[in-house]
Amino acid sequence: MSEKQDDVSTGLTANSRRVTRHRSLLGAQIIFRNGNCSMTCLIADISETGALLRPLDMVLCPNKFVLRPRFDPPRECEVVWRKGELLGGP
């Protein structure tokens, strides 16, 4: 995607981000309720400071959780926005 092209999913341009996101399309687990619950999600893109996720069930996805990507270490996350079937953080 060029820097001037709009990101359709968030309405942001690439220049408006503090850190560039990279497309990943990797599977991950959203872990919540002190590790007692989990759900599958797809990481559409990710950076050092945020991610764009497509969880299996938006209704059940909490605002704070641990994201465990398939090939990377887990990280604590907080949802900043929700739109349709997507959710994201900074």
Secondary structure, 3 states (H helix, E strand, C coil): CCCCCECCCCCCEHHHCCCCCEEEEEEEEEEECCCCEEEEEEEEEECCCCEEEEECCCCCCCCEEEEEECCCCCEEEECCEEECCEEECC
